């Protein structure tokens, strides 16, 4: 599905614009995006005329099947040292390295093994074009979404007084794999009652009680691409306060999704949802950003927050997930995955957004 040669050409164009004559990455999502490699240890060095990929012996057979757009090397030793032995950066003077994904140890090793090369920290080079998804990539995200939604429907049947948050979390992971996912795209969040005010609370041994709200945030990987879904449900009859807060969150999400379109500043979505929540008197209880991009990573560009500098582009896939968290009481978050289109947003998730009372 992936045209890795085309992606490398896009990267070279970006590098040329910044006057780099090479690029180095060991960040596994970017290795997969640029070369197709799905393992956990690799080094890709890209120059204006060639691509070099280095990994260790564990992946010798794997790279023969996955990596076709580069010169391949396998070593039992250090990857950077092997790159130096092969003199893969010969002629390069100014080489970009991903500052957000490079350890100090790797930085020192590159400088030591390539003393004639100036390594320059780069920012958002691969991210800038990887954020725009192809039709094939969107299709894989749809598949991941479908798996997560099917798993969620089964999880609903298990939610009842007396079951532990951890039990539901374990079932989510099991169902994802049972239904064809590679793995969870993040550790499932299951928080109930007063613990619902923890936006990223870890599942605990707490047992769900009648009358509580339960927030479930879950996602999976399908062929490297991920889904992200959040729903908050009521166990037993929901109180007037719970229903009121739920309605405010749902309205805020709808307003934000209606704002989605190519060319719109990402922070405009956040502002639209945040303004509605503030007008309803809950502004101080919505403390995180409205959303984020998804793809080969669960958090990608564009960021959708008050501080975002990104502008939405057709092909971006983002989450829209407003929330209100009342300490000591409960929390409510509703999250869906949306593809940015020229004149609007295509919602990938089909799970009902109205309050579910179990």
C-alpha positions in Angstrom: 0.0 0.0 0.0 2.7 2.5 1.0 4.7 4.2 -1.7 7.9 4.5 0.3 9.9 5.8 -2.7 7.5 8.7 -3.1 7.7 9.5 0.6 11.5 9.5 0.5 11.3 11.9 -2.4 9.0 14.2 -0.4 11.6 14.1 2.4 14.4 14.9 0.0 12.4 17.9 -1.2 11.9 19.2 2.3 15.6 18.6 3.1 16.7 20.5 0.0 14.6 23.5 1.0 16.5 23.6 4.3 19.9 23.0 2.7 20.5 19.6 4.2 22.2 17.0 2.2 21.2 14.1 4.4 18.8 12.9 7.1 19.0 10.3 9.9 16.2 8.7 11.8 15.9 5.8 14.2 12.3 6.6 15.3 10.3 3.5 14.7 7.1 5.1 13.4 9.1 7.1 10.9 11.1 4.0 9.9 7.9 2.3 9.1 6.5 5.3 7.2 9.6 5.7 5.1 10.8 2.2 4.5 8.1 -0.3 5.7 10.2 -1.7 8.5 8.0 -2.9 11.4 10.7 -4.0 13.8 11.9 -2.2 17.0 15.5 -1.4 16.1 16.7 0.2 13.0 18.6 3.2 11.5 17.8 4.9 8.2 20.2 7.3 6.6 19.0 9.2 3.5 21.2 11.2 1.2 20.3 13.0 -2.0 21.2 9.9 -4.0 20.7 6.9 -1.8 18.9 5.3 1.1 20.7 3.1 3.7 19.0 0.9 6.3 20.8 -0.8 9.1 19.4 -3.2 11.7 20.5 -6.1 13.9 20.6 -9.8 13.3 17.1 -10.4 14.7 15.5 -8.7 11.7 17.7 -10.1 8.9 14.9 -12.1 7.3 12.3 -9.4 8.1 14.0 -6.6 6.2 14.3 -8.7 3.1 10.5 -8.8 3.0 9.7 -5.3 4.2 12.5 -3.0 3.2 13.0 -2.7 -0.6 13.9 1.0 -1.2 17.3 1.0 0.4 20.7 -0.5 0.7 20.4 -2.9 3.6 22.9 -3.8 6.3 22.7 -6.2 9.2 25.1 -6.0 12.2 25.7 -7.7 15.5 27.1 -4.5 16.8 26.2 -0.8 17.1 24.1 0.5 14.2 25.9 3.9 14.0 29.3 2.3 14.0 28.2 0.0 11.2 27.0 3.0 9.2 30.4 4.6 9.7 32.2 1.5 8.5 30.1 1.5 5.3 30.8 5.3 4.9 27.2 5.9 4.1 27.3 9.6 4.6 30.3 10.2 2.3 30.1 13.6 0.7 27.5 14.9 3.2 28.3 18.0 5.1 25.0 19.0 6.8 22.7 16.2 7.9 19.4 16.6 9.7 18.5 14.5 12.8 15.2 14.4 14.6 15.7 16.3 17.8 12.5 15.0 19.4 13.4 11.4 18.8 17.2 11.2 19.3 18.8 10.2 22.5 21.9 12.0 23.8 23.8 8.8 23.5 22.9 8.4 19.8 23.8 12.1 19.2 27.2 11.6 20.7 27.7 8.4 18.7 26.9 10.1 15.4 29.2 13.0 16.1 32.0 10.6 17.1 31.7 8.3 14.2 31.1 11.0 11.5 33.5 13.8 12.6 33.4 15.6 9.3 29.6 15.8 9.2 27.6 18.6 10.9 24.5 17.1 12.4 21.7 19.7 12.7 18.5 19.2 14.8 15.4 19.2 12.7 11.8 19.8 13.6 8.6 18.5 12.0 10.2 17.4 8.7 8.6 14.0 8.3 5.6 15.0 10.4 4.8 17.9 8.0 3.9 15.5 5.1 3.0 12.4 7.1 0.1 14.3 8.6 -1.7 14.3 5.3 -3.0 10.8 4.8 -3.4 9.0 1.5 -6.6 7.1 0.7 -4.9 3.9 1.6 -3.8 5.2 5.0 -7.3 6.4 5.7 -8.7 3.0 4.8 -6.5 1.4 7.4 -7.5 3.9 10.0 -11.1 3.0 9.2 -10.4 -0.6 9.7 -8.8 0.1 13.1 -11.8 2.2 14.0 -14.2 -0.6 13.0 -12.3 -3.1 15.3 -12.4 -0.7 18.2 -16.1 0.0 17.8 -16.9 -3.7 17.6 -14.9 -4.3 20.8 -16.6 -1.4 22.5 -20.0 -2.9 21.7 -19.0 -6.1 23.4 -17.6 -4.2 26.4 -20.9 -2.5 26.9 -22.4 -5.9 27.7 -19.8 -6.4 30.5 -20.3 -3.1 32.3 -22.3 -3.7 35.5 -22.0 -3.0 39.2 -19.3 -5.1 40.8 -16.9 -5.4 37.8 -13.5 -3.9 38.2 -12.0 -1.2 36.0 -9.0 -3.5 35.4 -11.2 -6.3 34.3 -12.8 -4.1 31.6 -9.3 -2.9 30.5 -8.1 -6.5 30.1 -11.1 -7.4 28.0 -10.5 -4.4 25.7 -7.0 -5.6 25.0 -8.1 -9.2 24.5 -11.0 -8.2 22.2 -8.8 -5.9 20.1 -6.4 -8.7 19.2 -9.2 -11.3 18.9 -10.8 -9.1 16.3 -7.7 -8.6 14.2 -5.8 -5.7 15.7 -2.0 -5.9 16.2 -2.3 -4.4 19.7 -3.8 -1.5 21.6 -2.7 1.9 20.4 -2.4 2.9 24.0 -3.2 1.5 27.4 -7.0 1.5 27.7 -8.4 4.0 30.1 -11.3 2.8 32.2 -12.3 5.2 35.1 -15.6 5.2 37.0 -17.4 7.4 39.5 -15.1 10.0 41.2 -12.1 8.5 39.3 -13.7 9.8 36.1 -12.3 13.3 36.9 -8.9 11.9 36.0 -8.6 12.5 32.2 -5.9 9.9 31.8 -6.5 7.8 34.9 -5.1 4.3 34.9 -7.6 1.4 35.4 -7.7 0.3 39.0 -9.1 -2.4 41.2 -12.1 -0.2 42.0 -15.4 -1.8 41.3 -18.0 0.0 39.3 -21.1 1.0 41.3 -24.7 1.7 40.4 -25.3 5.3 39.5 -21.8 6.0 38.4 -20.5 7.3 35.1 -17.8 5.2 33.4 -15.4 6.7 30.9 -13.7 4.3 28.4 -10.9 5.5 26.1 -9.6 2.8 23.8 -7.9 2.3 20.4 -5.9 -0.2 18.4 -3.4 -0.6 15.6 -4.3 -2.2 12.3 -1.3 -2.7 10.0 0.4 0.1 11.8 -2.5 2.7 11.8 -4.5 3.5 14.9 -7.9 4.3 16.1 -9.0 6.4 19.2 -12.5 6.3 20.7 -13.9 7.6 24.0 -17.4 7.2 25.4 -18.8 7.9 28.8 -21.8 5.7 29.9 -24.1 5.7 32.9 -24.6 2.6 35.0 -28.2 2.8 36.1 -30.2 6.0 36.1 -28.2 9.1 35.3 -28.7 12.1 37.6 -29.9 15.5 36.3 -26.4 16.9 36.8 -24.7 14.0 34.9 -27.1 14.5 32.0 -26.6 18.2 32.0 -22.8 17.9 31.8 -23.0 15.2 29.2 -25.2 17.4 27.0 -22.7 20.3 27.3 -19.8 18.1 26.2 -21.8 16.6 23.3 -22.8 20.1 22.1 -19.2 21.3 22.4 -18.0 18.3 20.3 -20.7 18.9 17.6 -19.8 22.6 17.4 -16.1 21.7 17.0 -16.7 19.1 14.3 -18.9 21.5 12.4 -15.9 23.9 12.4 -13.6 21.3 10.7 -12.5 22.2 7.1 -9.3 22.6 5.1 -7.6 25.9 5.8 -9.1 26.3 9.3 -6.6 27.0 12.1 -6.6 23.9 14.4 -6.9 26.1 17.4 -10.2 27.5 16.0 -11.7 24.0 16.7 -10.5 24.1 20.3 -11.7 27.7 20.7 -15.2 26.8 19.4 -15.6 23.9 21.9 -14.0 25.7 24.8 -16.1 28.8 24.4 -19.3 26.7 24.5 -18.2 24.9 27.6 -17.1 28.2 29.2 -20.5 29.8 28.5 -22.2 26.9 30.2 -20.2 27.5 33.3 -17.7 24.6 33.1 -14.7 26.3 31.6 -12.3 25.6 34.4 -13.1 21.9 34.2 -11.9 21.5 30.6 -8.1 21.6 31.0 -6.7 19.6 28.1 -6.5 20.3 24.3 -9.4 19.4 22.1 -7.6 16.7 20.1 -4.7 15.6 18.0 -3.7 13.9 14.8 -3.6 10.1 14.5 -1.9 7.8 12.1 1.1 5.6 12.7 1.2 7.2 16.1 -1.6 7.8 18.6 -0.5 11.5 18.9 0.5 13.1 15.6 0.2 16.4 13.9 -1.8 18.5 13.8 -2.2 19.4 17.4 -5.7 20.7 18.1 -5.3 23.0 21.2 -5.2 26.6 22.3 -1.4 26.7 21.5 -1.5 24.9 18.1 0.2 26.6 15.2 -1.1 24.2 12.7 -3.7 24.8 9.9 -5.9 21.9 9.0 -5.2 20.3 5.6 -7.3 17.9 3.6 -6.2 14.4 4.6 -5.5 15.1 8.2 -7.1 12.7 10.6 -7.8 14.2 14.0 -9.6 13.4 17.2 -12.2 15.7 18.6 -12.5 15.0 22.3 -13.8 17.7 24.7 -14.3 16.8 28.3 -15.5 18.1 31.6 -14.0 16.7 34.8 -15.6 17.5 38.2 -13.3 16.5 41.0 -14.8 14.1 43.5 -17.9 13.6 41.3 -17.3 12.3 37.8 -15.9 13.1 34.4 -17.3 13.0 30.9 -15.4 12.9 27.6 -16.7 12.1 24.1 -14.1 11.4 21.4 -14.4 10.7 17.7 -12.0 10.4 14.7 -12.5 12.8 11.9 -10.9 13.1 8.4 -10.4 16.7 7.3 -12.0 17.4 3.9 -11.9 20.6 1.8 -15.3 21.7 3.0 -15.9 19.8 6.2 -15.1 16.7 8.3 -15.8 13.1 7.6 -16.5 11.3 11.0 -15.0 7.8 10.9 -16.5 6.6 14.1 -20.1 5.4 14.0 -20.7 4.6 17.7 -23.7 6.6 18.9 -22.8 9.8 20.8 -26.0 10.2 22.8 -25.8 9.1 26.4 -25.9 5.3 26.8 -27.6 4.2 30.1 -26.9 0.6 31.0 
